[in-house]
Amino acid sequence: MAAIGGTDTEIFDAKLRREAMAWLTVRTNDGEEWLTREDIQDFTLDGEPRRLQATQTGIWKPRDLPAALSIQTVYRAPGRERPYNDEMGEDGLLRYAWRGDDPEHPDNRALRSAMEQQLPLIWFFGVGMGPAVFQPVFPVYLLWEEPERKQFVIDPNVGRGLVRKESPIEEHLRRYLTVETKRRLHQPVFRSTVLRAYKTRCAVCALAHRELLDAAHIVPDSAELGIASVVNGMALCKIHHAAFDAHILGIRPDFIVEIRDDILAEVDGPMLTYGIQARHGQRLMELPQNRREHPSQELLEQAYQAFRSA
């Protein structure tokens, strides 16, 4: 017997998605923190454990749901490629690859079903390895399929109702989609990737209070650097982030901190003396353990030259 407002399956499906996303909101501190695979396994519904993500593949469809519940993108250390390339297209929208080449593979059918029913998905985006660490991004939706490229067009809830497959995307809308997609996907993924790499410590002073740390870009973000390029980032406390952006503090490609000459000559209390001036000539106090995740020397050189010009 069908339940009011939908079948029993549809009502349970909606409840599971709603409860899972509410639980993830709390566990990630409203998207500020990442989760390990083990953390994600803590989710329960009506007192029973419920699995939210795949382990061996990228697409997860529980047997008792009519469509996929989640997708995942594995972490890619700089210089290494993922098995699938889930990136932003020229139209400002993201793509998610099929599993394999068969359009009728059960995982691809599960995603197609979610697309046709316009069901919200959870995207577990890998931000670290050993153990596997993910930034959940939700809700995301599949807008349409591009079978010739073996992929789906995925939208982190910014373009639904605004764009259609058969309609050209105007430049102002493309800019809007790009900015909003970066805000909803790139920023939390970038923050978690960088803070995880720096062990949640400021690179300059080693401050370890997460709420006082930012994931700072070395140079302005660009599509060429990817969705979450850790080599274009450093974990910086809010004081040192502001000083870096204002060209008060520079970082040489050999990881030595420099303070602008006029600031070194200034007298203005203990914060300036110990928080800024004392860092002059000192090496960064925190760097990622994995050398592949170290700040790009080329990007540091670009930022350092801008600092010197200031």
N, C-alpha and C positions, 0 to 999 in steps of 0.2 A: 504494500500500500504506500502510495506516494505521500510524503509529508507536505504540510502546507508550505507553499513558497518554493517548492522544488522536491525532487526525489530525496530519499534518505541519503543516497550517495552524494548528491550535490550539496546537501546541507552539511554533511560531515566534512566534505572537501573544503567548503568555505570556512568551517569552524577550525579545521586544522591549519589552514593558511593564516587565518586571523590570529590564532593563539600562538603559532610559531613566530610570526613577525613581532607580536607584542613581547614575547619572551626574549627574542633577540635584541629588541630595543633596550630592554632592561639590562641584559647581560653585557651589551657593548657600551653601556652608558650613553645611549642615544647616538651610537655610531662612533664614539670617541676611542674605543678600544677594540683590539683584535681578539680572536678566539682560536684556540687550538682545536684540532679535530676531536680531541677528547672532551673539551669543553662543550662542543656542539652536541655530543652524545648524551648530555645531561637532560635534554629536553624530554618532557613527559606530557601526555594529554590524557586527562581523566585518570591519572595515576599510573598510566602505562608508558613505558619508554617508546618514543617514536623517533625513527631515524629521519634526519633532515637532509643529508647529503650523500652522494655516491662516494665510494672508496676507490674503486678501480677505474671508473669512467667519469665523464664530466656531467652526465645527465642522470638525475634521480627521479624515478617514478615509483612510488609505493604501489604494491599490488592492488590495494583497495581504493586507489584514486583513479579518476578517469584521464588524468593528464600528468605531465611532469610537474614536480613540486619545486625542484631547484636545479641550477646549473653551477658548474665551478670552472675556474680557470687556474691552472697550476702556477705556482711561483716560477718566475724565470730570472735567474741570476744574470747580471749584465754579461753580455757576450754569448749567452746560451738561448736557444730558441725553445719555445713551448711546442708540444705536439700539435697544437692548433693555434692559429694566430687570431685572437679575438681583439680586434682593434677598431678604431673609429674610421668611418668612411669620409669621403669628401663632403658628404651632405650633413655632417655633424652627428650622424647616428652610428651606433655601434653594430658590429656583426658578431654572430656566434656560429661557429662551424658545425656542420653535421657531424655525427659520428660515422666515420668511414665514408664510403661512396654510395651505399645503397639507400635510396630515399625511403624505402620501406623497412629499414632497420627499426626495431621496436623503440629505441631511444629517439630516433628522428620522428616517428609517429607520435610519441609522447609529447615532444615539443610542438609538433603541428597541432595536436589536440589542444594544448594550452593556448596556442595562437588563435585557433578558431573560436574557442570559448572565451578568449580575452581574460584568462586567469592570471593573477599576479604570481610571479616567480621570485625566488630568493637566489641571488648571485653570490656565491662564495668565491671571492677573489683572493688568490694566494698572495701573501705578503712575506712569506719566509718559509724556510725548510728546517728540519731537524730540531724539534718536531714540526709537522706541517701546521702553518698558521694562516688564518683566513680573515679577511675583512668582509663581513656580510653586507651586501647592498640590496635594498628592497624598498618597495616592490619594483620589479622590472617587468616589462611586457614585451611580447613579440609582436611586431607590427605587420610584417609580411615575410615571405620566403623568397630567396633568390636561388632557385634550384640549379641554374646554370653555373653558379659559383659555390654551390653546396653549402649554403649558409642561410641563417635567419637574420633579419634586421631586428635588433634589440634596442629597446628604449627604456632608460631609467626613469620612467614616469614624467617625462617633460614634453613629449611630442604627441601623446595620444589625443586624437581629435583634431590635431593641427596639420598632420601630414598624411598623405595617402600615396600608395604605390604609384598610381597613374598620374599624379600631379607633380609638376616640377616644383622644387623647393627654391623660393626666392632668396636672394642674398641676405636680407635682414632676418628672415626666419632661420636660415642656415647659421648665422652668427648667434642667434638666440639659442638654438639647439646645441651648438658647440659649447657655449658658455655654461648653460645649465647642465649639460651632460658632464662637463668637467667638475662642476660644483657637486653634483650628486654622486659621481663615480670616482673621478680622478682624485679629488681632494681627500676623501677619507682613506682611499687606497694608498695614496702617496704618503699621507701622514703616518699611517700604520707601518708601511714599508720602511720609512726612514727611522721612526722612533724605535722600531724593533731592531733595526741594524745597529743603532747607536746605544742599545740597551737602555733606552729611555733616560739618557743623560745628555746634557748640553755638551757639544763638541768643544766649546771654548773653556767652560768652567766646571763641567761635570755635574752641574745641578741635576738632581734626580727626581724632582717633583713633576709628574706628568702634566698636571694642570698648568704649570708654568712654562711648558715647552711647546715649541712650534716646529713643524717640518718646513724649513726654509729652502727656497729655491736659490741655487747659486746664480743662474741666469734666468731670465724670463722663460716661462714654459713654452714649449713648442711641440707640434705634432711629431716632428722627427725624433724626439726623445722618448716617445712612447707614453702609454697611459700612466705608468708609475716608475719613472727612471730614478732609481736611488742614487745613481752617480751624479745627478743634478740636484742633490739635496743634502742637507745637514740638519741634525737636531740642534736647535739653538734655543736657549732660554729667551724670554720675551725681550729682555734688555739687550742681549747680544744680537738678536734678530733685528731689532730696530736699529741698532748701531751699524750692523752690516748693510742693511738696506739704505741707510742714510750716508754711507761712505765715511762714517766715523771710524769704523773697524774694517780692516781688510785682512784677507787670508791669502798668503802666497801659495803657489803650487807645491811648495815643499812643506805645507801645513804649518807655517809659522805665522803668528798673528802680528799685525802691525796696527798701530793707532795713529791717526792723522796728527801731523805735527802741531797744529794749533790747539788740538784737544790735549796733547801731552803737556803743553805749556799752561794750560788753564788750571785754576785753583777753585774747586767747587764742592768740597765736602767728601765724606768717605765713600759714597757710592761711585763717584767719578774716580777717586784715587785707587780704590781696591777692586771695583767692579770693571773698570775700563782701562785706566792707565797701567795698572799692574800687569795686564795681559800682554803689553807690548813686548815683542821679541820672544814670546813663549810659544812652544809647540802646542798644537791642539791636544787637549787632555783626553779626548775620547774619539776613537775611530772604529769603524766596523771591523769585526774579527776577520771576516771574509774580505780579502784584498780586492776581489771583484766588485765589492760594494763601496770601496773607497771613493771619495769625491774625484770626479774627473779632473786631472791636472789641466787639460785644455780649457775646461769651463772655469776652473779657478783662475787661470791666467786671464781669461776675458774679464771676469769680475774684478781681478786685482788691477788690471789696467784702468778700469773705470774708477776704482778707488784712488789710484795714483793721479788720475786726471782731476779728481775732485780736490 
